[in-house]
Amino acid sequence: MVLSRFWLVIFVSSIFFIVFGLFSSQYYSIDYVLNGKKDDPILISEKFIDEIPVFIKDSIQKSKDKTYNLNRDTLNIDTTYVFKNQTVKIYSGKQKSDGLLPTCKTSLFDIILPLMAYLAFFCGLMELLIISGASEKLAKKLSPFFSKIFPSVPKNHESVSYMTLNFAANFLGLDSAATPFGLKAMESLQELNVEKDKASDAQIMFMCLHAAGLTLIPTSIIGYRAAANAANPADVMLPCIITSFIGTIAAMIIVGIRQKINFRSATLVVGLMTVIAAIAGLLFYINGLNLVEKNFFTSNLSGLMLVAIIGITLIYAFVKEKKFVEDKTTIFDAFVSGAKNGLTTGVTIFPYVMGMLVAISFFRNSGLFEIMSNGISFFFSNIGVSKEITDSLPVAMLRPFSSSGSRGFMLDAMSTFGADSLTGRLSSIFQCSAETTFYVIAVYFGSVKIKNTRYTLGTMLLVDLICVITAIFVASWFF
């Protein structure tokens, strides 16, 4: 219900703001909201050629393509005049996001179809894990720990193995694998859910832990920083881990208090200490490497782990081939059957993803997000917060709505202020240590057709806020 109302608010308010802007002459045309592409110039006016300044008119007439660009960096002016069909069209500024129709198209071709391909492959592998008995064994090993965090999930339930694989994939930066494992976990938890259209306690805990985005090797962030000529592209790795780990613990505590989970359990404490020790050990090892060795290790660990997961799954399935025979199937046929289920899941979640992305497109193109962002930055700057921090806040604000949008702000921050500036580094940490909350909720709850998400959205946004505050303190401390 909360998500539905929030979706309506940002959608309807954006539409009203766009229409008001058109009739109050703030916008010359709203076609870009419907058909425009991200970073396209925006049409702000149209005049007869005799109505424009003489020097621009002369420059247009001398130009072969009847175009004149007025670019003055000192005044932050970048305006293009195009003479066509007896009038001069004036363009200025860039579109923040794809319009409605391009967003509908890209949500299918750039998001859902690739996701369906990943789902097909990894759901095929998971079918092998199920039939071979590997998922059951993994669940038995981890049930003592997971039963404390997810008390409503029976011991040795298959959802434990799926959640483990999801957390492991996120931890290693394997986004393409994390989503299929996570969707499978949600489907498995839905089987235990008594009220099918209402999120269960276990599903809420899983989603909120997922929101913190605990990551060991932020491969993509390191790659972007390397492309931006950072002196040490991996220097944000430890701040990213600390920030996302604190966010994960915060999510567990916030939801745990709401669900009355016993945190004094020895099993839970030992499990958490083991995770902390493992992270500390890996960080200690990585810190002892030189720059070349560090780059080699961080760029290959995730890939090697994914190959290992695939290899171990196939080898174990081969060793347990008798179980496939007993199930009247073969290893390959089981893989194909699981892949078909993955495609079905992809089709199911498409409307949820498209609906959320279109609302976010309207929100960004309407200018409402920019007004909110500027207002928040102005507020923080007036209470003494460093300008280097306020310059990075747009990344943190947009991250829950759009991964690509926040990534664009991050790249712009590194380009404008430098990859090794506090703004550039903090933007990278923001991008790494939180999830695209609204997209994730649409995908995961949409896959199991849950309408009432209860307190999930509020908790996930609170965890995002905790990650932002933590990132600021950690970045200020480290850099």
Buried (B, 14 or more C-beta within 10 A) or exposed (E): EBBEEBBEEBBEBBBEBBEEBBEEEEBBBBEBBBEBEBEBBBBBBBEEBEEBEEEBBEBBEEBEEBBBEBEEEEEEEBBBBBBEEEEBBBBBEEBBBBBBBBBBEBBBEEBBEEBBBBBBBBBBBBBBBBBBEBBBBBBEBBBBBBBBBBBBBEEBBBBBBBBBBBBBBBBBBBBBBBBBBBBBBBBBBBEBBEEEEBBBBBBBBBBBBBBBBBBBBBBBBBEBBBEBEBEBBBBBBBBBBBBBBBBBBBBBEBBBEBBEBEEEBEEBEEBBEEBEEEBEEBBEEBEEBEEEEBBEBBBEBBBEBBEEBBEEBBEBBEEBEEBBEEEEBEBEEBBBBBBBBBBBBBEBBBEBBBBBBBBBBBBBBBBBBEEEBEEBBEEBBEEEBBEBBBBBBBBBBBBBBBBBBBBBBBBBBBEEBBBBBBBBBBBBBBBBBBBBBBBBBBBBBBBBEBEBBBBBBBBBBBBBBBBBBBBBEBBEEBB
